[in-house]
Every structure is written in structure tokens, then in C-alpha cells.
Amino acid sequence: MKIKLFNIVLLFVCIAWPTQNAPAEENASWKYHPAALQPFWAGERIEGESVLFLRDAKTGEALGSLLFPIAEIESVKSSSGEITYREGADYRFDPGTREIVVPAGSQIVTTLPEELRRPAKSQRHQLTHRDGNGEILFGAKLEYHKMQTLVTYKTSEKNWPAATPKFDPAALPTTIGKLRDEKPLSIVLLGDSISTGCNASGWGGGAPFQPAYQDLLLQHLKAHYSANITLTNLSIGGKATPWGVSMIDEVASHKPDLVIIAFGMNDSAGISVENYGKNTAEMIAKTRDKLPDAEFILIATMLGNRDWIRLNHDVFPKYRDALASLCETGVALADMTSVWEEFFKRKKDADLTGNGVNHPNDFGHRVYAQVLSALLVDPQ
């Protein structure tokens, strides 16, 4: 009974808003630029890393941490991109550290820790904090986005021990072959609310109107290949792998060359690791029964808020390992789980979240797109 109740709660969290955003092309203020899809783990420059600065009530100062030690800061901007802040007046940092200090009186948006909490049972969705002190603030659209700040900087050291994807044309030979040979490529995405685009600024209708990860991926592929590429998104908020299995006839009707399968966040409410792996394997097998040449990218999900009492974090690395065991020629892994595990060693959940609990913000959507792009675009 507890699992059923939890599934209902999680479903409400995921579908409390529309699941489709306007196509990226309609958002005139967002323009594709390759730097946004430059893998954060490669090169010396990080573009638009998000930080939510937490303010000390006594001193008025706020602190935030970046992923890597800072060599030089190029810009610090509001999340909309409309305001550029000034070093010295609005922020300061010591080169070689990962910390940025926001002094009292700065223009930068800062937040008191208690502002990220709400009294128990005061919100539509009950998001009990792990320490029992009230609930996590739920962001239905762009509430967290507006509290976050974007930092573009050069790093003095790029130490990234977590797994990163490698471009290997032999891993997805049909897909890469069609892209290189300029043949039409059909992609189908099947997943949960993360894959509908939830909490990307474009989905939420706010500046800078950044598209969700699947639209970023499509833009990036079209910028690198002359093939006619289409992406059909069948994702629906609140869904998990059992629903994915039921959708294979619909998936196959679009005749995809590549299927991106992206579940796990909602499965953690009560789907065992064994059944998660079996369901994913069944999606692959049923698709190949109809489309023998179809290839797959399996997304191991990002992590949700560690302070949400109802989220079972223990299963996420096990889900990832279950997906990894299915990989072979024609089936590749996009490992967001390992990325987020390392993120959480260096940053707060509030720096990265789109809704406070289980969706990425703009930076997170870009990271999703970067990981997927690294599997499909030769960096040379």
C-alpha cells in the first residue's frame, strides 16, 4: 500500500504542469551556439554553470561553489542572461578556489536557506524534508531558475573522475553511418517528465527560453550533419518503465533508426532493479521484433534531491548498472547518474535543480544534451 501511495505522489509531482513546450525555433531570444554543447568535462571553459547563492542572515554575505577551480571569470549573469554583474561590487573570488562570495548589497539574487523550505502540508505536493523540518520548496515552473545565477569561467584544473561518454562509431553503426552519409535519420524519445522538457526556461516561458535537452540535441546534430534528422518525443510526465513497454507499438509506428529510452526517476518509487532491467530489455526486444535494425541509447537518469524523504537514491546506481549490462553493438549508455553523483560532491542540489526535487534546470538540460551529443558527434 505504501508503494502505491508513493507512486501517486510522485506522479502528481511530475505532471502538475503541461508536458510540451513550444519548439525551440519559436523562441526568438534563444539562438543555438556550439559553446552551449561543449562538454563541461572537456576544455578549460565552462559556460553558464548555475549557482544558487545561499545568504547568511547575520552577515548578509552569500556563498556558492563551482564545479572546478577558477582561473578566470568571464561573466556572472542573471539566469535570464539580461543582467551582467560586476566583479568587486557584486562578487569576488580567489583564483584557484571553487568558491564565489557575494557581498551584502550585491545585485545578485541571493536566498536564505529557510526560503527553500515550506511548512508541512502547505504545498500541493507533500515534499517532506529528510530532517523532518517542513517541506522542500516546490518549483512548478521557473521559481528555482529565477533564484539561480550563471557563471562562465575558465578553470585552472579539470579534474573529473566520473565516467564520460566517448564517441565510438562502432557502438551505434547504423545511426552514425546515416548521419555521416547524409541519409534521413529518425529518432524517437521515450521517457518521463524530464524528457518532456520540464523546467527548462523555454518550457517555462521565461528568458533565455533555452530548449530542453532533446531540442538542444537536435539543434546540435543538425549543426554538425547535413542529414535530414527528425525527433519524435513520446515522453509523458509521471511514467516509468512498465508504461514504456506498453508504448512499443507506438514507438515502432514512427520507424525510428534510434530510440532514446529515458526512465528511472519514477521507477525508483517502487520498481525493483531486476524489473527495471527486464522492462528496459523488453522495450529493446519488442522494438527489434518490428524494426531489427533499430539502435538505442539508454539514459541512466540524473539524481533527485537527496533531502527528499520519499526518493530512494540507493537504486539509481543499480539502475545504471542494469542498463550498462544491456549495452552491446547498437545499444549505448548515456550515464547521467555518474555525472550527478559527482556533481553532488561539488555542488548543492539547489544549484542544479529545476523544481526542487527531480528535474534539471537549464544547465542540467545542457548537460543531458552534452552527454548524448558526445555519443553521436565526433569531437575531432
Secondary structure, 3 states (H helix, E strand, C coil): CHHHHHHHHHHHHHCCCCCCCCCHHHCCCCCCCHHHHCCCCCCCEEEEEEECEEECCCCCCEEEECCCCEEEEEEEEECCCCCECCECCCEEECCCCCEEEECCCCCCCEECHHHHEECCCCCCCCCEECCCCCEECCCCCCHHHHHCEEEEEEECCCCCCCCCCCCCCCCCHHHHHHHHCCCCEEEEEEECHHHHCCCCHHHHCCCCCCCCHHHHHHHHHHHHCCCCEEEEECCCCCCCHHHHHHCHHHHHHCCCCEEEEECCCCHHHCCCHHHHHHHHHHHHHHHHHHCCCCEEEEEECCCCCCCECCCCCCHHHHHHHHHHCCCECCEEEEEHHHHHHHHHHHCCHHHHECCCCCCECHHHHHHHHHHHHHHHCCCC
